[in-house]
Amino acid sequence: MLALLLSATACLDPSSDDEPEPPVPPVTAEDVHRTVLVYMVADNSLGSWSNDQSDLREMRTAAKAGDLNGGRLIVYHNRPGTDSGKAPLLLEVTSTGIDTLKTYPDDPEIYSVDASRMREVIADMKRFAPAEDYGMVLWSHANGWMETSMARSFGEDRRQTMKISSLASALRDSDFSFLYFDCCSMASVEVMWELRHAAPVIVASGIELPADGMPYHLTMPYLFASGKADMVGAASTTFNYYDSMNGSSRTCAMTVVDTEALQALAEASADIFEGVTEFAPDLSSVQPYFRSAVRTYMYDFEDYVERLNPSPEQLEAWRAALRDAVVYKASTPALFNIVDLDRYCGLGSYVILDQREIIAFNYNEREWYRDVVSRSPLLRLDN
């Protein structure tokens, strides 16, 4: 902008003998390799604890160190106190500071967990920071696939939440090369199947994560790597950061999913569910991914499938499909030193223990239930 003003001043200065400089061309997508949008929904306890501010400081540290690699880091900041006049902001984190690109209307009827607001922000990001490639980080509270008045799937803005179906709708056709969920409990097969068209690579955790979330000052070089973003590098860096800690602070699980491989996993899973005609007596002891205080009803998918009594051939095909879909997985030995994580295949799953649970938390509305689980004669609603 300063260069444009100087150029205009030179054109108007009659004492200048130099030829007027041509106007500075606008930034185009070809000029920037990658723009990453951090969709930060912080009008909740995370904002009250100032986790949003600490993460912005980490991003600032990374940008100052040159870790953006010529890319652009845009943050939609849904700040604590929206109802008291702190309207959401669209920010850009640069090597010299944090600039405000846009202030959104301070309308108490508009929530950052609305699909329409998310689509608006994505469009604004592309308008302000066009690039050849786009990635998105989703920052907030989350608890996976559940859709009820008492359970959020993604985000919390003034007690309003976003359904996984709404998130899928908001992200459809957005051209992101990756999604990184900097929030809890989104690495379930139900979530991944619902979002399989949103991006070719999705990073998430199957468990409840520490409130500090991703260490942005360490992961930015991987998000802005030349060529394709290194999502395994970002996920493993987050995992190693927490795995090096002691006591209850040593808690983390991370997963990287190739969404193009999910179709084969769905087909192999459907083949197994077609043979499920009775409830196995040991389903209640499948490895949980949650503690009793925060029930996400997510269990280890592989442990669940093994107890459905597939044939050896079916199980071998299923495991091959899982290996193709889950390209990285890692977990600490326990969740907050409360729940032992003896098994972590990288994807969680809901476990149905009786037919009444088919409609619990609106599970019957999930695409995974419709396309896969309902293939079981035992687990159809018409039984």
C-alpha positions as CSV (number, residue, x, y, z in Angstrom):
1,M,0.0,0.0,0.0
2,L,2.9,2.4,0.8
3,A,4.4,1.7,-2.5
4,L,1.2,2.5,-4.3
5,L,0.9,5.8,-2.4
6,L,4.5,6.8,-3.2
7,S,3.9,5.9,-6.9
8,A,0.8,8.1,-7.0
9,T,2.7,11.0,-5.3
10,A,5.5,10.8,-8.0
11,C,2.9,11.0,-10.7
12,L,1.4,14.2,-9.3
13,D,4.7,15.9,-8.5
14,P,5.5,18.3,-11.4
15,S,9.1,18.8,-10.2
16,S,10.0,15.2,-10.7
17,D,12.1,14.6,-13.9
18,D,11.8,10.8,-13.6
19,E,9.3,8.8,-15.6
20,P,6.4,7.8,-13.4
21,E,6.7,4.3,-12.0
22,P,4.2,1.7,-13.1
23,P,1.6,0.8,-10.5
24,V,2.4,-2.1,-8.3
25,P,0.4,-5.1,-9.5
26,P,-1.9,-6.7,-7.0
27,V,-0.9,-10.0,-5.3
28,T,-2.3,-13.0,-7.2
29,A,-2.5,-16.7,-6.4
30,E,0.6,-17.4,-8.5
31,D,2.6,-15.1,-6.2
32,V,2.0,-17.1,-3.0
33,H,2.5,-20.8,-2.6
34,R,0.2,-21.4,0.3
35,T,-2.2,-19.6,2.6
36,V,-3.3,-21.2,5.8
37,L,-6.4,-20.2,7.6
38,V,-6.7,-20.7,11.3
39,Y,-10.4,-20.7,12.2
40,M,-10.2,-19.8,15.8
41,V,-13.5,-20.1,17.7
42,A,-12.5,-18.8,21.2
43,D,-15.6,-17.3,22.7
44,N,-15.6,-20.1,25.3
45,S,-13.5,-21.4,28.1
46,L,-10.4,-21.6,25.9
47,G,-10.6,-17.9,25.3
48,S,-11.3,-17.3,29.0
49,W,-8.0,-19.2,29.7
50,S,-6.2,-17.0,27.1
51,N,-5.3,-20.0,25.0
52,D,-6.1,-18.0,21.9
53,Q,-3.6,-15.3,22.9
54,S,-0.9,-17.7,23.7
55,D,-1.3,-19.4,20.3
56,L,-1.3,-16.1,18.5
57,R,2.0,-15.4,20.2
58,E,3.4,-18.7,19.0
59,M,2.3,-18.0,15.5
60,R,3.9,-14.6,15.7
61,T,7.2,-16.2,16.8
62,A,7.1,-18.6,13.9
63,A,6.4,-15.8,11.4
64,K,9.2,-13.7,12.8
65,A,11.6,-16.7,12.4
66,G,10.7,-17.0,8.7
67,D,8.8,-20.3,9.2
68,L,5.9,-19.2,6.9
69,N,8.3,-19.8,3.9
70,G,6.8,-17.0,1.9
71,G,3.2,-18.1,2.6
72,R,0.5,-16.2,4.4
73,L,-1.1,-17.0,7.7
74,I,-4.6,-15.8,8.2
75,V,-6.5,-16.1,11.5
76,Y,-10.3,-15.7,11.9
77,H,-10.4,-14.7,15.6
78,N,-13.8,-15.2,17.3
79,R,-12.7,-13.4,20.5
80,P,-14.1,-13.9,24.0
81,G,-16.7,-11.2,24.6
82,T,-18.6,-11.1,21.3
83,D,-21.7,-10.0,23.2
84,S,-19.9,-7.2,24.9
85,G,-18.6,-5.6,21.7
86,K,-15.6,-7.6,20.7
87,A,-16.5,-8.5,17.2
88,P,-14.7,-11.2,15.3
89,L,-11.6,-10.2,13.4
90,L,-9.8,-11.5,10.3
91,L,-6.1,-11.1,11.0
92,E,-2.9,-11.7,9.2
93,V,0.2,-12.8,11.1
94,T,3.4,-11.6,9.5
95,S,7.1,-11.2,10.4
96,T,6.5,-7.7,11.6
97,G,3.2,-8.1,13.5
98,I,-0.4,-8.9,13.3
99,D,-2.6,-6.9,11.0
100,T,-6.4,-6.6,11.0
101,L,-7.8,-7.3,7.5
102,K,-11.5,-7.1,8.4
103,T,-13.9,-6.6,11.3
104,Y,-17.0,-8.6,11.1
105,P,-20.5,-7.2,12.0
106,D,-21.1,-7.3,15.7
107,D,-24.5,-9.1,15.3
108,P,-25.5,-11.2,18.3
109,E,-27.5,-13.4,16.0
110,I,-24.5,-14.5,13.9
111,Y,-22.3,-17.2,15.4
112,S,-18.9,-18.4,14.3
113,V,-20.2,-21.9,14.3
114,D,-22.7,-21.1,11.6
115,A,-21.9,-22.6,8.2
116,S,-22.7,-19.3,6.5
117,R,-20.1,-17.5,8.6
118,M,-17.5,-20.1,7.9
119,R,-18.1,-19.9,4.2
120,E,-17.9,-16.1,4.4
121,V,-14.6,-16.3,6.2
122,I,-13.1,-18.8,3.7
123,A,-14.2,-16.5,0.8
124,D,-12.6,-13.5,2.6
125,M,-9.4,-15.4,3.1
126,K,-9.1,-16.2,-0.6
127,R,-9.9,-12.6,-1.5
128,F,-7.3,-11.1,0.9
129,A,-4.7,-13.8,0.5
130,P,-5.0,-15.6,-2.8
131,A,-2.5,-18.5,-3.2
132,E,-1.8,-21.6,-5.2
133,D,-2.7,-23.8,-2.3
134,Y,-4.8,-23.5,0.9
135,G,-4.8,-25.2,4.2
136,M,-7.1,-24.8,7.2
137,V,-6.7,-25.3,10.9
138,L,-9.9,-25.6,13.0
139,W,-9.3,-24.3,16.5
140,S,-11.8,-24.7,19.3
141,H,-13.5,-27.3,21.5
142,A,-14.9,-30.4,19.8
143,N,-16.1,-33.9,20.6
144,G,-16.4,-35.7,17.3
145,W,-19.6,-36.9,15.5
146,M,-22.3,-36.4,18.1
147,E,-25.2,-34.0,17.2
148,T,-27.4,-33.2,20.2
149,S,-28.4,-30.0,22.1
150,M,-26.0,-31.2,24.9
151,A,-23.0,-32.2,22.7
152,R,-20.9,-30.1,20.3
153,S,-19.3,-31.7,17.2
154,F,-17.0,-28.8,16.4
155,G,-16.7,-25.3,18.0
156,E,-18.3,-23.4,20.8
157,D,-19.3,-19.8,20.4
158,R,-21.5,-18.4,23.2
159,R,-22.8,-21.9,23.9
160,Q,-23.7,-22.5,20.3
161,T,-22.1,-25.4,18.5
162,M,-21.6,-26.7,14.9
163,K,-22.9,-30.1,13.7
164,I,-20.6,-32.3,11.8
165,S,-23.0,-32.2,8.9
166,S,-22.9,-28.4,8.9
167,L,-19.1,-28.4,9.0
168,A,-19.1,-30.8,6.0
169,S,-21.4,-28.4,4.2
170,A,-19.3,-25.3,5.0
171,L,-16.1,-27.0,3.7
172,R,-17.5,-28.5,0.6
173,D,-15.7,-27.3,-2.6
174,S,-13.4,-25.0,-0.6
175,D,-10.2,-26.4,-2.2
176,F,-8.2,-27.1,1.0
177,S,-5.3,-29.4,0.6
178,F,-5.4,-30.2,4.3
179,L,-7.5,-29.8,7.4
180,Y,-5.8,-29.8,10.8
181,F,-8.2,-30.1,13.8
182,D,-6.5,-28.3,16.7
183,C,-9.2,-29.6,19.1
184,C,-10.3,-32.8,20.8
185,S,-11.7,-36.1,19.6
186,M,-12.2,-35.6,15.8
187,A,-10.2,-38.6,14.7
188,S,-13.2,-40.9,14.4
189,V,-14.2,-42.9,11.4
190,E,-17.6,-41.2,11.5
191,V,-16.1,-37.7,11.3
192,M,-13.6,-38.7,8.6
193,W,-16.3,-40.3,6.4
194,E,-18.5,-37.2,6.8
195,L,-15.6,-34.9,5.8
196,R,-14.0,-37.2,3.1
197,H,-14.7,-34.6,0.4
198,A,-13.4,-31.6,2.4
199,A,-9.7,-32.2,1.9
200,P,-7.3,-35.0,0.8
201,V,-5.5,-35.0,4.1
202,I,-7.0,-34.6,7.6
203,V,-5.1,-34.4,10.9
204,A,-6.9,-34.9,14.1
205,S,-6.8,-36.6,17.5
206,G,-8.9,-39.4,18.8
207,I,-8.8,-38.3,22.4
208,E,-9.1,-35.2,24.6
209,L,-6.1,-33.0,24.1
210,P,-4.4,-30.5,26.5
211,A,-5.9,-27.0,26.3
212,D,-2.6,-25.7,24.9
213,G,-3.2,-27.6,21.6
214,M,-0.8,-27.5,18.7
215,P,2.6,-25.9,19.4
216,Y,2.4,-23.4,16.5
217,H,5.9,-22.1,17.0
218,L,7.1,-25.7,16.1
219,T,4.7,-26.8,13.5
220,M,4.5,-23.8,11.1
221,P,7.5,-25.0,9.0
222,Y,5.6,-28.2,8.2
223,L,2.3,-26.4,7.3
224,F,4.2,-24.1,5.0
225,A,6.6,-26.6,3.5
226,S,7.5,-26.3,-0.1
227,G,5.6,-28.5,-2.4
228,K,2.9,-30.3,-0.4
229,A,2.4,-29.4,3.3
230,D,4.1,-32.0,5.5
231,M,1.1,-33.0,7.7
232,V,2.8,-36.1,9.1
233,G,5.6,-33.7,10.2
234,A,3.1,-31.4,11.8
235,A,1.2,-34.2,13.6
236,S,4.4,-36.0,14.8
237,T,5.8,-32.7,16.1
238,T,2.7,-32.1,18.1
239,F,2.8,-35.6,19.4
240,N,6.5,-35.5,20.3
241,Y,6.0,-32.2,22.1
242,Y,3.5,-33.7,24.6
243,D,5.1,-37.2,24.7
244,S,8.3,-35.6,26.1
245,M,6.4,-34.3,29.1
246,N,5.9,-36.0,32.5
247,G,3.0,-37.1,34.6
248,S,-0.5,-36.2,33.5
249,S,0.9,-33.6,31.0
250,R,2.1,-36.5,28.9
251,T,-1.1,-37.0,27.0
252,C,-1.6,-36.9,23.3
253,A,-2.8,-38.9,20.3
254,M,-2.5,-37.8,16.7
255,T,-3.7,-39.2,13.4
256,V,-3.2,-38.3,9.8
257,V,-5.8,-39.7,7.3
258,D,-5.6,-40.0,3.5
259,T,-9.3,-39.4,2.7
260,E,-9.0,-40.9,-0.8
261,A,-8.4,-44.2,0.9
262,L,-11.5,-44.1,3.0
263,Q,-13.7,-45.6,0.3
264,A,-11.8,-48.9,0.5
265,L,-12.0,-48.8,4.3
266,A,-15.8,-48.3,4.1
267,E,-16.2,-51.2,1.7
268,A,-14.1,-53.5,3.8
269,S,-16.0,-52.4,6.9
270,A,-19.4,-52.9,5.2
271,D,-18.4,-56.4,4.2
272,I,-17.8,-57.2,7.9
273,F,-20.9,-55.5,9.2
274,E,-23.1,-57.4,6.8
275,G,-22.3,-60.5,8.8
276,V,-23.1,-59.0,12.2
277,T,-26.3,-60.7,13.4
278,E,-25.8,-60.7,17.2
279,F,-24.1,-58.5,19.8
280,A,-20.8,-60.0,20.9
281,P,-20.6,-60.3,24.7
282,D,-17.2,-58.5,24.9
283,L,-18.2,-55.3,23.0
284,S,-18.5,-53.5,26.3
285,S,-14.8,-53.9,26.9
286,V,-13.5,-52.3,23.7
287,Q,-10.6,-49.8,24.2
288,P,-12.1,-46.4,25.1
289,Y,-10.7,-43.1,23.8
290,F,-12.4,-41.0,26.6
291,R,-12.5,-40.6,30.3
292,S,-15.8,-40.8,32.2
293,A,-15.9,-37.0,32.9
294,V,-15.8,-36.2,29.1
295,R,-17.7,-39.0,27.4
296,T,-17.3,-38.9,23.6
297,Y,-18.3,-42.5,23.1
298,M,-15.4,-43.1,20.9
299,Y,-13.6,-46.5,21.0
300,D,-10.7,-48.0,19.1
301,F,-12.0,-48.9,15.7
302,E,-9.7,-51.9,15.2
303,D,-10.6,-53.4,18.6
304,Y,-14.3,-53.0,17.8
305,V,-14.0,-54.6,14.3
306,E,-12.0,-57.6,15.7
307,R,-14.9,-58.3,18.1
308,L,-17.4,-58.4,15.3
309,N,-16.0,-61.9,14.4
310,P,-14.9,-61.3,10.8
311,S,-13.3,-64.1,8.9
312,P,-9.5,-64.1,8.7
313,E,-9.7,-63.0,5.1
314,Q,-12.1,-60.1,5.9
315,L,-9.9,-58.9,8.8
316,E,-6.8,-59.0,6.6
317,A,-8.5,-56.9,3.9
318,W,-9.8,-54.5,6.5
319,R,-6.5,-54.0,8.1
320,A,-4.9,-53.4,4.8
321,A,-7.5,-50.7,4.0
322,L,-6.9,-49.2,7.5
323,R,-3.2,-49.0,6.9
324,D,-3.8,-47.1,3.6
325,A,-6.2,-44.7,5.2
326,V,-4.3,-44.0,8.4
327,V,-0.8,-42.8,7.2
328,Y,0.3,-41.8,10.7
329,K,-0.8,-42.6,14.2
330,A,0.8,-42.2,17.7
331,S,-0.5,-42.1,21.2
332,T,1.0,-41.7,24.7
333,P,0.5,-44.6,27.1
334,A,-2.5,-43.0,28.8
335,L,-5.0,-40.2,28.7
336,F,-4.2,-37.8,31.5
337,N,-3.0,-40.7,33.5
338,I,-6.6,-41.8,33.9
339,V,-7.3,-44.0,30.9
340,D,-4.7,-46.5,29.6
341,L,-4.4,-46.3,25.9
342,D,-3.3,-49.9,25.3
343,R,-4.6,-49.7,21.7
344,Y,-4.7,-46.8,19.3
345,C,-5.3,-47.7,15.7
346,G,-5.7,-44.0,14.7
347,L,-9.5,-44.0,14.3
348,G,-12.2,-44.1,16.9
349,S,-15.7,-45.5,16.4
350,Y,-19.0,-45.6,18.1
351,V,-19.8,-49.0,19.5
352,I,-23.5,-50.1,19.5
353,L,-24.3,-52.4,22.4
354,D,-28.0,-52.7,21.7
355,Q,-30.5,-51.5,19.2
356,R,-31.6,-48.5,21.3
357,E,-28.2,-47.0,20.8
358,I,-28.7,-46.7,17.1
359,I,-30.5,-43.4,17.5
360,A,-28.5,-42.2,20.5
361,F,-26.9,-38.8,19.8
362,N,-28.5,-39.0,16.3
363,Y,-26.1,-41.7,15.2
364,N,-28.6,-42.9,12.7
365,E,-28.1,-39.6,10.8
366,R,-24.4,-40.1,10.3
367,E,-23.3,-41.0,6.8
368,W,-21.1,-43.8,8.2
369,Y,-24.2,-45.4,9.8
370,R,-26.1,-45.1,6.6
371,D,-23.4,-46.4,4.3
372,V,-21.7,-49.0,6.5
373,V,-23.1,-49.9,9.9
374,S,-26.7,-50.2,8.7
375,R,-25.5,-53.0,6.4
376,S,-25.8,-55.3,9.4
377,P,-29.2,-57.0,9.7
378,L,-29.0,-56.5,13.4
379,L,-28.3,-52.7,13.3
380,R,-31.0,-51.6,10.9
381,L,-33.7,-49.3,12.3
382,D,-36.5,-51.4,10.7
383,N,-35.7,-54.3,13.0
